[in-house]
Amino acid sequence: MHELEELINVSDPAWPELLELFAASAAPVEVLPGDAAEGRRGLLQMQLTARSALGGLVLNSGGLVVDHGWVRVFGGGSAGRGMPSLAQVNQFPVAFDPAWHPATGLVVGHDVVGGVFALNGHDPAAVGRPGVPGQMIYFAPDTLAWEAMEMGHSGWLTWLLSGRLETFYDGLRWPTWREEAEALALGQGITVYPFLWSKEARADLGATRRRPVPMREVLGAASDFVRQMGPADPGFLGDV
């Protein structure tokens, strides 16, 4: 176990480089003010140093709001803005517990239609997830399945801000998505009916009915449908 001060006081912290990445972002990005105590709690439980991108983000920010609010990246939490911390989303113990580890991996981001970005745990195959330990995967709300992204967390942050989201979300965004995403509170998502995985939505996404609801409801609907109809239980999608 490393003490908190060891994790924080490193000679080459990631935060200055992250700030440069945010400043050069091809997508709009808002860096939220963080809760210092909550950020430190997350850092200690993960046993990550501020040298890592994930550790730097959790320690120095409340999280990120990316691309007009379409993607939320979890950091130290920002209670004033309604953004939960990485520790809260992943149900970290209140006090440091060296025996506790995320059962299936670490949820690090959500998008407003129920997509989930996560870091694989030590044995993804055991819980039916693709990819390798320590790499990013994505739960796609239009296929209701996990997809390997073949990159780590720092590479994912770079990719997220590179301007490639338009291609990644092709078929999942309708003409007024920017206005609808920007109007949301950070605890809300968008429910789409007919559902994104339906033939009707794929044929004409712009004709679907959409409304803002608590993010928990968006994730819960997808999870319930998969458990009832298959193909496989998606597992933990984050506590929001």
Backbone torsions as a table, in degrees:
resi	resn	phi	psi	omega
1	MET	NA	136.4	174.8
2	HIS	-103.5	137.0	176.8
3	GLU	-70.0	157.2	-175.7
4	LEU	-57.3	-42.2	-178.0
5	GLU	-63.5	-34.0	176.1
6	GLU	-63.9	-37.2	-178.6
7	LEU	-72.6	-32.3	-175.6
8	ILE	-85.7	-46.0	-172.1
9	ASN	-87.3	81.8	178.8
10	VAL	-114.2	156.6	-175.4
11	SER	-77.2	-22.7	-176.1
12	ASP	-133.1	68.5	-178.5
13	PRO	-64.0	151.6	-178.0
14	ALA	-78.8	-18.9	-169.9
15	TRP	-59.0	-45.1	178.9
16	PRO	-57.1	-40.4	178.1
17	GLU	-68.1	-35.7	177.3
18	LEU	-64.6	-40.4	178.2
19	LEU	-61.4	-38.8	176.6
20	GLU	-64.9	-39.3	177.8
21	LEU	-62.7	-43.5	179.5
22	PHE	-64.2	-41.9	-178.4
23	ALA	-64.5	-30.6	-178.1
24	ALA	-95.2	6.5	-173.6
25	SER	-59.5	137.8	175.3
26	ALA	-81.5	-14.6	177.2
27	ALA	-111.2	147.0	175.9
28	PRO	-58.2	134.0	179.6
29	VAL	-140.0	133.4	175.2
30	GLU	-113.7	126.7	177.1
31	VAL	-95.1	116.5	-175.1
32	LEU	-83.7	145.1	173.6
33	PRO	-65.5	143.3	-173.3
34	GLY	-107.5	166.4	173.8
35	ASP	-94.3	110.4	-173.5
36	ALA	-59.0	-43.7	-177.9
37	ALA	-66.1	-40.6	-179.5
38	GLU	-68.6	-38.2	176.9
39	GLY	-63.1	-41.6	179.3
40	ARG	-67.8	-36.6	176.9
41	ARG	-61.1	-43.2	179.4
42	GLY	-65.6	-43.3	-179.3
43	LEU	-61.6	-44.4	-178.2
44	LEU	-64.6	-44.7	-177.7
45	GLN	-66.5	-37.3	178.7
46	MET	-76.8	-18.8	-176.4
47	GLN	58.5	41.0	176.7
48	LEU	-104.1	147.6	175.2
49	THR	-92.4	164.4	176.1
50	ALA	-70.6	-1.9	176.0
51	ARG	-73.8	-26.9	-179.8
52	SER	-84.5	152.7	178.0
53	ALA	-62.2	-41.4	179.8
54	LEU	-65.4	-45.2	178.1
55	GLY	-62.7	-41.5	179.0
56	GLY	-64.2	-39.1	-179.8
57	LEU	-67.0	-44.4	-178.9
58	VAL	-67.1	-39.0	-176.6
59	LEU	-74.3	-35.2	-168.1
60	ASN	-109.9	-3.3	-178.4
61	SER	-145.9	163.6	173.9
62	GLY	-84.7	-6.0	-177.0
63	GLY	127.6	-178.5	-177.9
64	LEU	-123.4	144.2	171.5
65	VAL	-116.5	114.6	-167.4
66	VAL	-116.1	142.0	171.7
67	ASP	57.0	62.5	176.8
68	HIS	63.9	24.9	178.3
69	GLY	89.8	3.4	-177.2
70	TRP	-67.4	-35.2	-179.3
71	VAL	-120.9	137.0	173.6
72	ARG	-115.4	128.5	179.1
73	VAL	-110.7	126.2	-172.8
74	PHE	-84.4	138.6	177.8
75	GLY	-132.4	-126.7	-178.9
76	GLY	-83.9	-1.0	179.4
77	GLY	87.8	146.7	179.8
78	SER	-140.1	87.7	-173.1
79	ALA	-58.8	-37.1	-179.8
80	GLY	-64.1	-24.4	179.3
81	ARG	-103.0	-1.6	179.6
82	GLY	78.0	20.9	179.4
83	MET	-98.1	118.4	177.9
84	PRO	-71.2	159.2	177.9
85	SER	-83.6	162.8	173.7
86	LEU	-57.1	-39.3	179.6
87	ALA	-63.6	-41.7	179.8
88	GLN	-69.1	-43.9	-178.8
89	VAL	-60.7	-34.9	-176.7
90	ASN	-100.7	9.8	174.8
91	GLN	56.7	46.7	175.2
92	PHE	-62.2	150.9	172.7
93	PRO	-60.1	150.4	179.6
94	VAL	-62.7	-44.0	176.6
95	ALA	-109.3	150.7	-177.8
96	PHE	-53.8	131.8	178.8
97	ASP	-132.6	106.2	-176.1
98	PRO	-64.4	-18.5	-179.1
99	ALA	-88.2	-9.0	-174.9
100	TRP	-91.4	135.2	174.2
101	HIS	-142.6	148.0	176.4
102	PRO	-57.4	131.8	-172.7
103	ALA	-64.6	-40.7	-174.3
104	THR	-117.8	-7.4	-175.3
105	GLY	138.9	-169.2	-173.0
106	LEU	-122.4	119.1	176.3
107	VAL	-77.8	120.6	-175.0
108	VAL	-114.8	-9.1	179.6
109	GLY	-168.1	156.3	173.9
110	HIS	-130.2	153.5	163.8
111	ASP	-109.9	167.4	-167.1
112	VAL	-73.0	-13.4	178.6
113	VAL	-101.3	12.2	174.2
114	GLY	100.8	8.5	172.6
115	GLY	-72.0	142.0	-177.0
116	VAL	-124.9	128.0	175.3
117	PHE	-102.9	128.8	-177.4
118	ALA	-141.6	155.3	172.0
119	LEU	-96.3	126.7	179.3
120	ASN	-59.9	144.4	173.4
121	GLY	-79.3	-166.2	-171.5
122	HIS	-72.6	-19.8	-178.9
123	ASP	-143.9	75.3	-175.9
124	PRO	-61.1	-32.4	-178.6
125	ALA	-63.1	-30.3	-177.8
126	ALA	-66.7	-24.1	178.9
127	VAL	-112.3	15.8	173.8
128	GLY	74.0	29.8	179.7
129	ARG	-109.8	149.2	-179.1
130	PRO	-80.3	176.4	174.2
131	GLY	83.0	-171.0	-176.4
132	VAL	-120.4	162.7	179.9
133	PRO	-55.4	138.7	175.5
134	GLY	81.0	2.1	177.0
135	GLN	-108.7	158.3	-175.3
136	MET	-77.3	143.9	171.1
137	ILE	-132.6	161.8	-177.1
138	TYR	-132.9	127.7	172.3
139	PHE	-88.5	112.1	-173.2
140	ALA	-89.8	124.1	-176.9
141	PRO	-72.9	-10.9	177.9
142	ASP	-94.7	-16.7	176.7
143	THR	-115.8	-14.3	-178.9
144	LEU	58.1	37.5	-179.8
145	ALA	-141.1	155.1	175.3
146	TRP	-80.7	142.4	178.5
147	GLU	-127.3	137.1	176.8
148	ALA	-73.9	138.4	179.5
149	MET	-105.6	-11.9	174.9
150	GLU	56.4	45.2	175.1
151	MET	-156.4	154.9	174.8
152	GLY	-85.0	-175.5	-176.2
153	HIS	-64.9	-44.6	-178.5
154	SER	-66.0	-39.7	175.8
155	GLY	-64.4	-35.0	177.5
156	TRP	-64.5	-43.0	178.2
157	LEU	-60.1	-43.9	177.9
158	THR	-61.7	-44.8	178.6
159	TRP	-62.3	-41.5	-177.2
160	LEU	-60.0	-33.1	-175.6
161	LEU	-101.4	10.6	-173.2
162	SER	-88.9	-6.8	-177.6
163	GLY	93.1	6.8	-177.1
164	ARG	-93.6	4.5	-179.4
165	LEU	-66.9	-30.2	179.8
166	GLU	-58.7	-42.4	178.1
167	THR	-71.8	-43.0	-178.6
168	PHE	-59.2	-39.1	-176.7
169	TYR	-96.8	17.1	175.7
170	ASP	-58.3	126.2	-177.8
171	GLY	92.9	-6.3	179.3
172	LEU	-116.5	-1.2	-179.4
173	ARG	-121.3	139.5	-179.2
174	TRP	-105.9	172.0	-172.6
175	PRO	-57.1	-33.8	-176.0
176	THR	-103.6	25.7	-175.1
177	TRP	-62.4	-36.4	-177.8
178	ARG	-61.7	-49.8	-178.3
179	GLU	-62.2	-40.2	-177.9
180	GLU	-70.8	-39.0	178.3
181	ALA	-68.4	-41.3	-178.8
182	GLU	-65.8	-27.1	-177.4
183	ALA	-79.8	-10.2	-176.0
184	LEU	-77.1	147.3	162.2
185	ALA	-74.9	160.0	-174.7
186	LEU	-73.6	-7.7	173.7
187	GLY	-96.4	6.3	-177.2
188	GLN	-111.8	156.8	169.4
189	GLY	-130.7	-170.3	-179.0
190	ILE	-120.3	122.8	173.5
191	THR	-90.8	137.1	-175.3
192	VAL	-120.1	130.0	178.0
193	TYR	-137.4	131.7	-4.0
194	PRO	-55.6	152.9	-174.4
195	PHE	-58.5	154.0	-177.0
196	LEU	-59.1	-26.1	-179.2
197	TRP	-86.4	0.5	-177.7
198	SER	-85.7	157.4	176.7
199	LYS	-63.2	-35.8	-177.9
200	GLU	-64.2	-43.7	179.3
201	ALA	-66.3	-39.6	-180.0
202	ARG	-67.5	-29.9	-179.8
203	ALA	-74.6	-35.9	-177.4
204	ASP	-156.6	84.4	-177.0
205	LEU	-64.4	-33.1	-179.4
206	GLY	-65.7	-21.3	-178.5
207	ALA	-88.8	-3.4	-179.7
208	THR	-70.6	159.0	174.6
209	ARG	-95.4	132.4	-174.8
210	ARG	-134.0	145.7	175.8
211	ARG	-152.7	151.7	177.2
212	PRO	-77.0	135.6	177.8
213	VAL	-142.1	166.8	174.4
214	PRO	-56.2	140.2	-178.7
215	MET	-57.7	-32.9	178.5
216	ARG	-58.0	-36.2	-179.6
217	GLU	-69.6	-39.4	178.8
218	VAL	-62.2	-47.9	-179.4
219	LEU	-67.2	-39.5	-178.6
220	GLY	-64.5	-38.8	-179.7
221	ALA	-63.4	-44.5	179.2
222	ALA	-65.3	-44.0	-178.7
223	SER	-63.5	-44.2	179.8
224	ASP	-62.4	-41.7	-178.2
225	PHE	-64.1	-42.9	-179.6
226	VAL	-64.0	-42.3	-178.8
227	ARG	-64.0	-32.6	-178.5
228	GLN	-82.1	-37.0	-170.6
229	MET	-113.1	-9.1	-175.5
230	GLY	87.9	177.7	11.2
231	PRO	-81.7	-26.8	-178.2
232	ALA	-160.1	151.0	177.0
233	ASP	-60.4	123.3	-177.8
234	PRO	-73.4	-15.0	-178.9
235	GLY	78.4	-159.2	-174.5
236	PHE	-68.8	127.0	-179.0
237	LEU	-113.0	5.2	178.9
238	GLY	108.9	142.9	179.5
239	ASP	-100.6	104.6	-179.8
240	VAL	-128.0	NA	NA
